[in-house]
Amino acid sequence: MVLRGERCVLRRWRAKDIGSLVQHANNMNVSRYLRDRFPYPYTRRDARAFLAGATGAGSDDTKLAIDVEGEAVGGIGVITGTDVERFSAEVGYWLGEAFWGRGIVTEALNMFSQDVFERLNLLRLFAVASAANVASARVLEKAGYQQEGVMRSAAVKFGVPNDQLLFARINPHWGGADG
């Protein structure tokens, strides 16, 4: 599984990504707006645990590395819904701070969204961004996501309540329940 863009490549995680994963993930500015399951500080132990799941038996193409010039500098993935939400999935992403402002995440999100719409027969992708994370909101908009609402005090990060913005992108070519 490889998706190639002009700025980045999306590919499966590899065990040898451990060094670059720790280098780019162990950053308060990266962790600040992510879920608590993305720890800070981000240690080699955290990277080993993540990579064991992302590269081990049963791993799939729902969590990919964002690769720039042969180095994993971020990640992107989806968590698919169940039951009546089985054609919907939450998308999430992060990128090492040294690579911000280059259009890398926008390109990655657009490529990934198109791919999972087709490959997983999804109708809807959604993302939740901290209201304070203006850059991430802009990435979502540039990648074709529309803001659907503001969820007031929906998250607590580092002990501080935060509003979250809900964005979604609908698949205009959805194949329906039978694909």
C-alpha positions in Angstrom: 0.0 0.0 0.0 1.7 3.2 -1.2 0.1 6.5 -2.1 2.4 9.0 -3.8 2.0 12.7 -3.9 4.2 15.6 -4.8 5.1 16.5 -1.2 4.9 13.1 0.5 4.3 9.4 0.3 1.8 7.5 2.4 3.0 4.0 3.2 2.8 1.3 5.8 4.8 1.8 9.0 8.0 -0.2 9.3 9.8 -1.4 12.4 12.9 0.7 11.3 10.8 3.9 11.6 11.4 3.9 15.4 14.1 6.5 15.4 12.2 9.0 13.1 9.0 8.3 15.0 10.5 9.3 18.3 12.3 12.2 16.8 9.2 13.8 15.3 6.5 12.7 17.8 8.4 13.7 21.0 7.4 17.3 20.7 5.0 19.2 22.9 3.8 21.3 20.0 2.9 18.1 18.1 1.2 16.5 21.1 -0.7 19.6 22.3 -3.8 19.1 20.1 -3.8 15.3 19.9 -5.6 12.7 21.9 -4.0 11.5 25.2 -3.3 8.1 23.6 -0.5 10.0 21.7 1.8 10.5 24.8 4.1 13.3 25.7 6.9 12.8 26.2 7.0 10.2 23.4 9.6 7.6 24.2 11.2 4.7 22.3 8.9 2.4 24.4 5.9 4.3 23.1 7.2 4.0 19.6 7.9 0.2 20.0 4.3 -0.3 21.3 2.8 1.7 18.4 4.9 0.0 15.7 4.2 -3.5 17.1 0.5 -2.9 16.4 1.0 -1.0 13.2 3.4 -3.5 11.6 2.4 -6.8 13.3 0.1 -9.6 12.2 -3.4 -8.3 11.5 -2.2 -4.8 10.8 -4.0 -3.1 7.9 -3.8 0.0 5.8 -5.9 2.2 8.1 -2.8 3.7 9.8 -0.1 4.9 7.5 3.2 6.8 7.9 3.6 10.2 6.2 7.0 9.8 4.5 9.0 12.7 3.3 12.2 11.8 1.4 12.3 8.3 2.8 11.7 9.3 6.5 8.5 8.8 8.5 7.7 12.3 9.7 4.1 11.9 10.7 1.1 9.6 10.6 -2.5 9.5 9.3 -5.3 7.0 10.0 -8.9 6.2 10.4 -11.1 4.5 13.0 -14.1 3.0 11.3 -17.6 3.2 12.8 -19.8 0.3 13.6 -23.5 -0.6 13.4 -25.4 2.3 11.7 -22.2 4.3 11.6 -20.3 1.5 9.7 -20.0 3.7 6.6 -18.4 6.5 8.6 -14.9 6.8 10.0 -12.9 9.3 12.1 -9.7 10.5 10.5 -6.7 11.8 12.4 -3.2 12.9 11.5 -0.1 14.5 12.9 3.2 15.8 11.4 6.6 16.6 12.9 6.9 20.3 13.5 10.0 20.7 11.2 7.6 19.9 8.3 4.7 22.3 9.1 3.6 24.9 6.7 4.6 23.1 3.5 1.2 21.7 2.4 2.3 18.1 3.4 -0.6 17.3 5.6 -3.2 18.8 3.3 -1.9 16.6 0.4 -1.7 13.6 2.7 -5.2 14.1 4.0 -6.6 14.6 0.5 -4.9 11.4 -0.9 -5.8 9.4 2.2 -9.5 10.5 2.2 -9.9 9.6 -1.5 -8.3 6.3 -1.0 -10.3 5.2 2.1 -13.5 6.4 0.5 -12.9 3.9 -2.4 -11.1 1.1 -0.6 -13.4 0.9 2.4 -16.6 2.0 0.7 -17.1 4.8 3.2 -19.8 7.5 2.9 -18.5 9.9 5.4 -15.2 10.9 7.0 -15.1 13.2 10.0 -12.4 14.8 12.0 -12.4 16.7 15.3 -9.9 19.5 15.8 -9.3 21.7 18.8 -10.8 25.1 18.3 -7.4 26.6 19.2 -5.7 24.6 16.4 -6.4 27.0 13.6 -3.8 25.4 11.3 -5.5 22.0 11.5 -8.9 23.5 10.8 -7.4 25.1 7.7 -5.9 21.8 6.6 -9.3 20.2 6.8 -10.9 22.9 4.8 -8.3 22.7 2.1 -8.8 19.0 1.9 -12.5 19.3 1.2 -13.9 19.0 4.7 -16.6 21.3 5.9 -17.1 22.5 9.5 -20.3 21.0 10.9 -20.3 22.5 14.3 -18.6 23.5 17.5 -18.6 21.1 20.4 -18.2 23.3 23.5 -15.9 22.0 26.3 -15.8 18.6 24.5 -12.2 17.8 25.5 -9.8 18.2 28.3 -6.1 18.3 27.5 -3.5 18.9 30.1 -6.3 19.7 32.6 -7.8 22.5 30.5 -11.3 22.2 28.9 -11.3 22.9 25.1 -13.9 23.5 22.5 -13.6 21.2 19.5 -14.6 21.8 15.9 -16.3 19.0 14.0 -15.5 18.7 10.3 -16.7 16.2 7.7 -16.3 15.2 4.1 -18.9 13.2 2.2 -18.0 10.8 -0.5 -19.8 12.0 -3.7 -19.2 8.6 -5.4 -20.5 6.4 -2.6 -21.3 2.9 -3.8 -24.0 2.2 -1.3 -24.4 -0.7 1.1 -23.6 -3.3 -1.5 -20.6 -1.5 -2.8 
